[in-house]
Amino acid sequence: MKKKLFIVLGMAVLPNLLTTPGFALTCAGEIARCRSLYQNALENPYNAYCYSCADYCLKAEQKCNQFNDVNSSAEARRYKEMCWQPCGH
């Protein structure tokens, strides 16, 4: 019984571990999410949306710096600054 439980758990967990270092954890994935949040702030110019966008883009900038991706880091910084424009800041 225990062996079957470990096999089932392994089958459920292993595929997630294999795909974890995928797109979402890369700098490109962070930039894509940053763009999406910026678009959301444009469509909903409320402080909460602008703050969420700026906060996430800051995290994207930091992650891109960790990967030494200078161009993407600059893009994230640009989006971070643009996030507040829809809210009039």
PyMOL commands that place a pseudoatom at each C-alpha (Angstrom):
pseudoatom trace, name=CA, resn=MET, resi=1, chain=A, elem=C, hetatm=0, pos=[0.000, 0.000, 0.000]
pseudoatom trace, name=CA, resn=LYS, resi=2, chain=A, elem=C, hetatm=0, pos=[2.789, 2.408, 0.953]
pseudoatom trace, name=CA, resn=LYS, resi=3, chain=A, elem=C, hetatm=0, pos=[4.693, 1.651, -2.248]
pseudoatom trace, name=CA, resn=LYS, resi=4, chain=A, elem=C, hetatm=0, pos=[1.623, 2.376, -4.378]
pseudoatom trace, name=CA, resn=LEU, resi=5, chain=A, elem=C, hetatm=0, pos=[1.070, 5.651, -2.538]
pseudoatom trace, name=CA, resn=PHE, resi=6, chain=A, elem=C, hetatm=0, pos=[4.639, 6.788, -3.256]
pseudoatom trace, name=CA, resn=ILE, resi=7, chain=A, elem=C, hetatm=0, pos=[4.302, 5.824, -6.907]
pseudoatom trace, name=CA, resn=VAL, resi=8, chain=A, elem=C, hetatm=0, pos=[1.070, 7.797, -7.259]
pseudoatom trace, name=CA, resn=LEU, resi=9, chain=A, elem=C, hetatm=0, pos=[2.516, 10.806, -5.432]
pseudoatom trace, name=CA, resn=GLY, resi=10, chain=A, elem=C, hetatm=0, pos=[5.671, 10.596, -7.530]
pseudoatom trace, name=CA, resn=MET, resi=11, chain=A, elem=C, hetatm=0, pos=[3.636, 10.566, -10.724]
pseudoatom trace, name=CA, resn=ALA, resi=12, chain=A, elem=C, hetatm=0, pos=[1.757, 13.662, -9.559]
pseudoatom trace, name=CA, resn=VAL, resi=13, chain=A, elem=C, hetatm=0, pos=[4.792, 15.610, -8.331]
pseudoatom trace, name=CA, resn=LEU, resi=14, chain=A, elem=C, hetatm=0, pos=[7.523, 14.639, -10.795]
pseudoatom trace, name=CA, resn=PRO, resi=15, chain=A, elem=C, hetatm=0, pos=[6.020, 16.251, -13.920]
pseudoatom trace, name=CA, resn=ASN, resi=16, chain=A, elem=C, hetatm=0, pos=[5.660, 19.533, -12.017]
pseudoatom trace, name=CA, resn=LEU, resi=17, chain=A, elem=C, hetatm=0, pos=[9.280, 19.404, -10.917]
pseudoatom trace, name=CA, resn=LEU, resi=18, chain=A, elem=C, hetatm=0, pos=[10.436, 18.763, -14.460]
pseudoatom trace, name=CA, resn=THR, resi=19, chain=A, elem=C, hetatm=0, pos=[8.573, 21.764, -15.860]
pseudoatom trace, name=CA, resn=THR, resi=20, chain=A, elem=C, hetatm=0, pos=[9.236, 24.189, -12.999]
pseudoatom trace, name=CA, resn=PRO, resi=21, chain=A, elem=C, hetatm=0, pos=[12.292, 25.915, -14.508]
pseudoatom trace, name=CA, resn=GLY, resi=22, chain=A, elem=C, hetatm=0, pos=[10.200, 26.712, -17.573]
pseudoatom trace, name=CA, resn=PHE, resi=23, chain=A, elem=C, hetatm=0, pos=[8.952, 29.923, -19.111]
pseudoatom trace, name=CA, resn=ALA, resi=24, chain=A, elem=C, hetatm=0, pos=[7.296, 31.389, -16.012]
pseudoatom trace, name=CA, resn=LEU, resi=25, chain=A, elem=C, hetatm=0, pos=[10.534, 31.401, -14.018]
pseudoatom trace, name=CA, resn=THR, resi=26, chain=A, elem=C, hetatm=0, pos=[12.676, 32.950, -16.722]
pseudoatom trace, name=CA, resn=CYS, resi=27, chain=A, elem=C, hetatm=0, pos=[13.235, 36.600, -17.313]
pseudoatom trace, name=CA, resn=ALA, resi=28, chain=A, elem=C, hetatm=0, pos=[11.094, 36.429, -20.478]
pseudoatom trace, name=CA, resn=GLY, resi=29, chain=A, elem=C, hetatm=0, pos=[8.206, 35.013, -18.474]
pseudoatom trace, name=CA, resn=GLU, resi=30, chain=A, elem=C, hetatm=0, pos=[8.504, 37.779, -15.906]
pseudoatom trace, name=CA, resn=ILE, resi=31, chain=A, elem=C, hetatm=0, pos=[8.532, 40.441, -18.638]
pseudoatom trace, name=CA, resn=ALA, resi=32, chain=A, elem=C, hetatm=0, pos=[5.446, 38.889, -20.247]
pseudoatom trace, name=CA, resn=ARG, resi=33, chain=A, elem=C, hetatm=0, pos=[3.605, 39.064, -16.912]
pseudoatom trace, name=CA, resn=CYS, resi=34, chain=A, elem=C, hetatm=0, pos=[4.807, 42.634, -16.403]
pseudoatom trace, name=CA, resn=ARG, resi=35, chain=A, elem=C, hetatm=0, pos=[3.408, 43.622, -19.836]
pseudoatom trace, name=CA, resn=SER, resi=36, chain=A, elem=C, hetatm=0, pos=[0.127, 41.926, -19.002]
pseudoatom trace, name=CA, resn=LEU, resi=37, chain=A, elem=C, hetatm=0, pos=[-0.191, 43.837, -15.732]
pseudoatom trace, name=CA, resn=TYR, resi=38, chain=A, elem=C, hetatm=0, pos=[0.641, 47.093, -17.525]
pseudoatom trace, name=CA, resn=GLN, resi=39, chain=A, elem=C, hetatm=0, pos=[-2.142, 46.399, -20.018]
pseudoatom trace, name=CA, resn=ASN, resi=40, chain=A, elem=C, hetatm=0, pos=[-4.438, 45.698, -17.085]
pseudoatom trace, name=CA, resn=ALA, resi=41, chain=A, elem=C, hetatm=0, pos=[-3.492, 49.044, -15.501]
pseudoatom trace, name=CA, resn=LEU, resi=42, chain=A, elem=C, hetatm=0, pos=[-4.242, 50.818, -18.792]
pseudoatom trace, name=CA, resn=GLU, resi=43, chain=A, elem=C, hetatm=0, pos=[-7.695, 49.239, -18.925]
pseudoatom trace, name=CA, resn=ASN, resi=44, chain=A, elem=C, hetatm=0, pos=[-8.382, 49.819, -15.194]
pseudoatom trace, name=CA, resn=PRO, resi=45, chain=A, elem=C, hetatm=0, pos=[-6.627, 53.031, -14.105]
pseudoatom trace, name=CA, resn=TYR, resi=46, chain=A, elem=C, hetatm=0, pos=[-6.990, 52.496, -10.367]
pseudoatom trace, name=CA, resn=ASN, resi=47, chain=A, elem=C, hetatm=0, pos=[-4.172, 52.768, -7.828]
pseudoatom trace, name=CA, resn=ALA, resi=48, chain=A, elem=C, hetatm=0, pos=[-4.380, 49.067, -6.919]
pseudoatom trace, name=CA, resn=TYR, resi=49, chain=A, elem=C, hetatm=0, pos=[-3.770, 48.011, -10.525]
pseudoatom trace, name=CA, resn=CYS, resi=50, chain=A, elem=C, hetatm=0, pos=[-0.949, 50.502, -10.981]
pseudoatom trace, name=CA, resn=TYR, resi=51, chain=A, elem=C, hetatm=0, pos=[0.691, 49.439, -7.714]
pseudoatom trace, name=CA, resn=SER, resi=52, chain=A, elem=C, hetatm=0, pos=[0.419, 45.756, -8.634]
pseudoatom trace, name=CA, resn=CYS, resi=53, chain=A, elem=C, hetatm=0, pos=[1.962, 46.455, -12.042]
pseudoatom trace, name=CA, resn=ALA, resi=54, chain=A, elem=C, hetatm=0, pos=[4.834, 48.525, -10.625]
pseudoatom trace, name=CA, resn=ASP, resi=55, chain=A, elem=C, hetatm=0, pos=[5.535, 46.007, -7.874]
pseudoatom trace, name=CA, resn=TYR, resi=56, chain=A, elem=C, hetatm=0, pos=[5.626, 43.039, -10.241]
pseudoatom trace, name=CA, resn=CYS, resi=57, chain=A, elem=C, hetatm=0, pos=[7.725, 44.883, -12.829]
pseudoatom trace, name=CA, resn=LEU, resi=58, chain=A, elem=C, hetatm=0, pos=[10.225, 45.728, -10.070]
pseudoatom trace, name=CA, resn=LYS, resi=59, chain=A, elem=C, hetatm=0, pos=[10.446, 42.012, -9.273]
pseudoatom trace, name=CA, resn=ALA, resi=60, chain=A, elem=C, hetatm=0, pos=[10.864, 41.273, -12.994]
pseudoatom trace, name=CA, resn=GLU, resi=61, chain=A, elem=C, hetatm=0, pos=[13.682, 43.824, -13.191]
pseudoatom trace, name=CA, resn=GLN, resi=62, chain=A, elem=C, hetatm=0, pos=[15.422, 42.203, -10.232]
pseudoatom trace, name=CA, resn=LYS, resi=63, chain=A, elem=C, hetatm=0, pos=[15.045, 38.712, -11.693]
pseudoatom trace, name=CA, resn=CYS, resi=64, chain=A, elem=C, hetatm=0, pos=[16.426, 39.853, -15.056]
pseudoatom trace, name=CA, resn=ASN, resi=65, chain=A, elem=C, hetatm=0, pos=[19.384, 41.371, -13.212]
pseudoatom trace, name=CA, resn=GLN, resi=66, chain=A, elem=C, hetatm=0, pos=[19.988, 37.975, -11.588]
pseudoatom trace, name=CA, resn=PHE, resi=67, chain=A, elem=C, hetatm=0, pos=[20.103, 36.425, -15.070]
pseudoatom trace, name=CA, resn=ASN, resi=68, chain=A, elem=C, hetatm=0, pos=[22.395, 39.269, -16.255]
pseudoatom trace, name=CA, resn=ASP, resi=69, chain=A, elem=C, hetatm=0, pos=[19.851, 40.093, -18.972]
pseudoatom trace, name=CA, resn=VAL, resi=70, chain=A, elem=C, hetatm=0, pos=[20.517, 43.813, -19.358]
pseudoatom trace, name=CA, resn=ASN, resi=71, chain=A, elem=C, hetatm=0, pos=[18.027, 44.464, -22.181]
pseudoatom trace, name=CA, resn=SER, resi=72, chain=A, elem=C, hetatm=0, pos=[15.119, 42.757, -20.424]
pseudoatom trace, name=CA, resn=SER, resi=73, chain=A, elem=C, hetatm=0, pos=[16.022, 44.453, -17.169]
pseudoatom trace, name=CA, resn=ALA, resi=74, chain=A, elem=C, hetatm=0, pos=[15.837, 47.825, -18.918]
pseudoatom trace, name=CA, resn=GLU, resi=75, chain=A, elem=C, hetatm=0, pos=[12.476, 46.856, -20.450]
pseudoatom trace, name=CA, resn=ALA, resi=76, chain=A, elem=C, hetatm=0, pos=[11.125, 45.884, -17.020]
pseudoatom trace, name=CA, resn=ARG, resi=77, chain=A, elem=C, hetatm=0, pos=[12.383, 49.190, -15.585]
pseudoatom trace, name=CA, resn=ARG, resi=78, chain=A, elem=C, hetatm=0, pos=[10.632, 51.083, -18.391]
pseudoatom trace, name=CA, resn=TYR, resi=79, chain=A, elem=C, hetatm=0, pos=[7.357, 49.251, -17.731]
pseudoatom trace, name=CA, resn=LYS, resi=80, chain=A, elem=C, hetatm=0, pos=[7.759, 49.840, -13.992]
pseudoatom trace, name=CA, resn=GLU, resi=81, chain=A, elem=C, hetatm=0, pos=[7.922, 53.583, -14.617]
pseudoatom trace, name=CA, resn=MET, resi=82, chain=A, elem=C, hetatm=0, pos=[5.022, 53.482, -17.093]
pseudoatom trace, name=CA, resn=CYS, resi=83, chain=A, elem=C, hetatm=0, pos=[2.792, 51.549, -14.677]
pseudoatom trace, name=CA, resn=TRP, resi=84, chain=A, elem=C, hetatm=0, pos=[1.879, 54.699, -12.764]
pseudoatom trace, name=CA, resn=GLN, resi=85, chain=A, elem=C, hetatm=0, pos=[0.968, 56.802, -15.822]
pseudoatom trace, name=CA, resn=PRO, resi=86, chain=A, elem=C, hetatm=0, pos=[-2.609, 55.443, -16.193]
pseudoatom trace, name=CA, resn=CYS, resi=87, chain=A, elem=C, hetatm=0, pos=[-3.296, 56.453, -12.578]
pseudoatom trace, name=CA, resn=GLY, resi=88, chain=A, elem=C, hetatm=0, pos=[-1.975, 59.978, -13.058]
pseudoatom trace, name=CA, resn=HIS, resi=89, chain=A, elem=C, hetatm=0, pos=[1.172, 59.632, -10.930]
for i in range(1, 89): cmd.bond("trace and resi %d" % i, "trace and resi %d" % (i + 1))
show_as sticks, trace
zoom trace
